[in-house]
Amino acid sequence: MSAASVPFGQTPDGHPAQLLTLENSELRVRITDFGGRIVSIEMLRPKTADFDVLLGFDEVSQYAQAGGAFGALLGRNANRIARGELTIDGRQYQLATNDRGATLHGGPHGFDMVFWNVASATQDELVLANVSPDGDQGFPGELRVEARYRVTGSSLSLEFRAETSATTIASFSAHPYFNLAAAASGDILGHEVTIAADAFLPTDADQIPTGEIRSLDGTSFDFRQPMTINARIRRADPQLLHGQGYDHYYVLPP
């Protein structure tokens, strides 16, 4: 059985979007081809009301207006590249910039702004594909990318595969916003978080990593033991001020 697909409105430039649904007995996940955004993740409860744990919008035009890569796939490079300057094999490339002189999430027309092609779709798996041409946003090499979404039991997985025609950078991610108490239940400051990392990357005031790998010991960023988000987020910590909260790389063990 193929994934259900329905119209999802139009972007401000008039491009129609579609909304695809993956579903099993425990999860219902909706994804749009505009930026590969995950629109909703509904937990299906036979004895209580279903509830959505993901923030999202009712039609695609709202995503285009919200900005910030809301819910979208990120690439060719997730997060920031300082000054949009990239050096590969001794050659320097100037990338398109879109955030305080840096390249954020692949530039002004990154993966989040692309309409992805549906390569395959079943009831529990969706594969979206995109071809980023050589020179796209300044990056070298043609890059062919697949994003595979799969629901299994109560889990949703996202897997990337990519091929390139030249040495280049390929660092992908996704940008969903979760509220595990249900999307309309208020803020998440009371959520309890555990992160199995021993270090993080401090940033400068423009949120560019400084190059330091800093131990979590004694910092506001230590979530090795379960801790609520609001326990330390209001501290007068320069790193929390830079990120307006927690917006940093964590260094995970191999």
N, C-alpha and C positions, 0 to 999 in steps of 0.2 A: 504494500500500500504506500502511495506517495504522500509527502507532506502536504497538508492543506495550504492553499495560497489564496489570499484575498487582496484587493486593492488597499493601499495605505496612504492615499492622497498624493499630492504633488509637491515637489520642492518649489521654492520661490521662482525658479527659472522655468517651471512648467514640466519638469521631468517626472513621470509617474513612478511611484514606488509600489512594491508589493510586500506583503507581510506573510511569512511562512510559519507554520506551527509544527513543532515536534511534540509528541505526546506518548506517554505510557501510563500505567496505572497509578504512578506516584507524582509525575511531573508533567506540566504543560509549559513549553517554552516557545515564545514568539520572537522571531528574528526578521529584520527588514534587510532588503538588498542594498539600501542606502547606507554605505559605510559598514555593512555587516553588523549593524547594531542589534544587541540583545534588548528587546523591548520589554519583555516581562518574563518572570519565572514564577509560575504558580505551583504551590504545593497542594496536591490533591488529597483531601482528607475525607475519608468515607463517613466518619461520624461527626465531623465538625465542618465549619465553612472553609472552603478553599481560600488561600490568601497568597498575595503576590509579594515576593521579597525583593523586588527590584524596582527602582525608580524609573519611570518612563513617561512617554507622551502618547496621546491618542491618535496623532497623525504625523506624517513625516515632516511637514512644514515647521512644526514646533521644534524638531531636532535641529533643522537648518538654522533657525533663529536663535536657539539656545547657545550654540557654539560650544567650545570647550571639549570637542570630540565626545560629547555625552553618549555613553553607552557603546561607542564605536570600536572597530578594529583600529590599531595604531601601527603606522609604518610610513616610510621604510624603517624609521628609527623611532622607537618610543622614547619619550622625554626629550631633553634639550641637547643641542650641539652648539657650543659657544661660538658666537659671531657667525654661525653658519659655515665654519671652516672645517673641511675634512681633508685629511691627507692619507692617500693610499698608494703604496709602492713608490713613495717619494714624489708623487704628483698631488698638487693641491687643487681641491674643488671648492667652488663657492656655491653654497646651497641657498635656496630661497629662505628668507627669514620671516618670522611671524610672531615673535614674542620677545620684546625688549632687545632686539638685535640678534636673537638666537633663532635656531630652527627647532620648533617644537612639534613633536609627533609627526615628523616627515615633511613639515612645511605647510604653507597655506592651502595646498591642494593635496593633502596626504590621503592615506587609505580611508580616513573617516569621511571624506568628501566624494568618494568614488562610488558609482553604482557597480556592485559586484555581480558577476554572472552566476546563475545557478548551474553548477556542473552536475549535481545529482541531488535527489531529495527523496527520502523514504519517511515512513512514519516516525522513526527514531533517529535519523541521521540526515544532516544537510551538509553539502560541500559547496562553498562559494569560491569562485576563482576570479583573479584579477591579473592583468598584464600591465606592469609599470614599464613604460618604454625607456630606452637609454636616454639619459639626460633629464628624466622626470624630476622636477624640483632641484635639479643640479646633480643628482646622484648618477654615478656611472653604471653602465650595463643595463640590459633589459632584465627585468625581474618578473618571473612567473610565480605567483603565490596561490596556494590553496588554503582555505580555512575550513576545518572539519568540525562541526558541532555534533555531539552525540549525547542522547539521554540514555542512561542505564540505571535502572532502579531509581533511587532518589538523587542521582548524581548527573550533572551536566559537565561534559568535558569539551575543551577547545584545543585543537591541534593544528599547528601550521606546518606546511611543507613549501619549500621554495627552490627554484632553480634560477641561475643567473648566467648571463653571457660573458661577464667580466668580473674581476675581483671588485667587490663592493661591500657595503654595510647592509646587514639584514638583521634587525633587532625588533621583533614584533611584540605586541601585547594587545590587551583589550581594556576598555574603560567603563565597565558597568559600575553603577552606584547601588549598593545594597542597603536594605534595612531589614534585618532578619526578624524583626517583630511585626512586619508588614509595612508596605510602602507608605501607607497613609497614617502611620502611628506616631509621627513626630520625629525628633532627632535620634541619633544613634550614640549619644554621649555615654549612655549607660550600658552599651554593648561591652561584653568582656572579650578581650583579644589575647591570643597567644601567638608569638612569632618566634620560630626556632632559628634565631640568628644570634651571632655573637658580636656583630659590628654593623655600623651603618656609614653612609657617605655624607659628611657635612657639605653644605652648599654655601655659596656666597649670597649676597642680598638679591641677586637675580636668579637664584635657584639653580646655579651651575655648580656641579660637584667640584670641590677644591682640589681633589686628588688624594686627600687624606682618607685613610680607612680607620675609623675611630671605634674603639671598644665601647660596648654598651654599658659597661660597668659604671654605675653611679649616674647615668644619664636619664633624661626624660623619655628616652626611646627604648628602654629595656622592657620588652614584653615577653621575656623568656618564661616567666610565670604569669598565669592568667591575671589580667589587669583591665579595669574599665578604661575606656578612652578618656573620660573626663577626669581621671585621677591626677594627671599631670599636664594636660593640654593647655592650661591657663598659666603655667609657670612663665616667669620672665626669662625665658631661655632664648638666646639669639637664634638658635636653629628653629625653634617653633615659630618665632616671628618671621623668619625668612620664608618658611613654608606655609604661613598662616595655619599652623597645625602640623599634622604629620603628612608630609609630601616628600619623602626621601627614599633613596635606595637602601634596602637592607641587604647585608652580605650573608647569604645562606651557605651552610656547609656543603661540600661537594657530595 
